[in-house]
Amino acid sequence: MTTTWHEKLLGGFRKTSDRLLGNLAGLSGARLDEATLDEIEEALIASDLGPATAARIRARLAEGQFERNLEELGIRLIVAEEIEKVLAPVARKLEVEAFPRPQVMLVIGVNGSGKTTTIAKLANLLKEQDYSVMVAAGDTFRAAAIGQLRTWAERIGVPIVSGAEGGDAAGIVFEAVKQATATGIDVLIVDTAGRLQNKRELMDELAKIHRVLGRINPAAPHDVVLVLDATTGQNALNQIEVFKEVAGVTGLVMTKLDGTARGGVLVAAAEKYGLPIHAIGVGEKVDDLRPFDANEVARIIAGVEELTHG
């Protein structure tokens, strides 16, 4: 039986939702005094939603409601509404608007974040929208990354420009842009090295890629997309901080929301940085990456679905 996207989201945010609801358990029917509000705020922070969102929800609950007892659905609905307010402004799918073509998308992220697989999923998503796509294997420091991207490109039927391990990444990007321009490709997605432990080298390499792109198309890169692994929780926020400085991130993709993930960090990232979140990944299959609906995700995290649909 085919699993729907909604069912995949329910599974993907299961740990976050269970953790939040476990932390809130026992508060139903309690008076909304300061001590109870403190407990709620701590529960929200413990669920990786971030201190700013936790404080916002606490303030909302406190609005003139000290006389009222708490009902479980009531608190979950307020949590969902406040999470939606954080997510709605950043839930923005990738738009292909570059003229002249191609739109050049640099994809960055630490090794192990699922970056190369995410490139394949993004390429597949754009192909489904009838865009022509090319990929470039710019992570030349890992033969495995080059091989993996070649395999994916073959599987989903998109052309790839690649070179040898240890080759010049900027040279590969230059060649890819030339080929994409000549053949009328809509989107060129470029894999990049993920060696965050050496920021200086990474900055130098990305700067070189930017210079090469600038000579061919001054508007490129049009997107610098950071891939984040949801299982790393708060560490994902540190990565945003560093890559913003190093690479000028324009948007995020959150991957590995697979039920073991700390999906609340999606909300914390949105609250703290306000960067567009273009898509979320909830599994290993090529079609397990999609733009998300802020209302749907907020209700799932807050556990509203469970109470209203049993």
C-alpha positions, 0 to 999 in steps of 0.5 A, a space after each residue: 500500500 502506498 504511503 501518502 505524503 501526510 502519513 510520511 510527515 506523521 512518521 517523520 515528526 513522530 519523535 518531536 510530537 511524542 516528546 512534546 506531548 510527553 512533556 506536556 502530559 499531566 498539565 491538562 486541567 491545571 490552573 495556568 499559574 506561573 509555575 504551570 507556564 514555566 513547565 510548559 515553556 520548559 517542555 517546549 524548549 526540551 522539544 527543540 522548538 527553541 527558546 524564542 518560540 517557547 517564550 512566544 507560546 507561553 506568552 500566548 497561553 498567559 494572555 488573561 487566562 490565569 482563571 481558566 483550566 487547561 484543556 489538552 486540545 486547547 493547549 495543542 491548538 495554541 501550540 500549533 497556531 504559534 508554530 504555524 506563525 513561525 513556519 508560514 513566512 519561511 515555507 517557500 518552494 524553490 522558484 526557477 526564475 533566472 534569465 538567461 538560463 540556467 538557474 545555478 544552485 549551489 548546494 552546501 552542507 557538511 559531509 553526512 548531512 545527506 547533501 548528495 542524495 538531496 541534490 538528486 531529490 531536488 533534481 527529481 522534484 524540478 523534473 516533475 515540474 517540467 524543468 530540465 536539470 543538470 547536476 555538477 559533481 563539485 565535491 571533488 574531495 570525495 570519490 564516493 560523492 562523485 560516484 554517488 551523484 553519477 549513480 543518481 543522475 543515471 537513475 533519474 535521467 539527468 545529465 552530469 558534469 564530473 571530473 576526477 577525485 581531487 580535481 578543480 571544483 571551479 573548473 567543473 562548475 565552469 564546464 557545467 555552466 557552459 554545457 547547461 547554457 549551450 543545451 538550454 538547461 533550466 537548472 544547474 545543481 552544483 554539489 560542493 565540498 562539505 569540509 566544515 572543519 577547515 573553514 578557510 579552505 572551504 571559503 577559498 574554494 566557494 569564493 573561487 566558484 563564485 568568481 568563475 560563475 561571475 565571469 559567465 553569468 554575473 547573477 549566478 549563483 542564484 541560490 545557495 541552499 544549505 542541507 541540514 540533517 534533522 537528526 543532529 538537533 541543535 547542532 543544525 543551528 550551529 551549521 546555519 551560523 557558520 555556513 551563512 558566514 562562509 557561503 552566503 546561504 539563501 535557503 535551507 532544506 531539512 533532511 532525515 525527518 525519519 521518525 528518529 529526528 529532532 524535527 522541532 529544530 525546523 521551527 527553531 531554525 525558522 524562528 532564529 534565522 528566517 531563511 526560506 525553507 524550500 523543502 523537507 525530506 522524510 525518507 530515502 526514496 527519490 520522491 521523499 522530498 517536498 515543499 511543506 505546508 506550514 499549517 499541516 506540519 504545525 498541527 502534526 508537531 503539536 499533536 492536534 491530528 491525534 486528538 481530532 482524528 483519533 
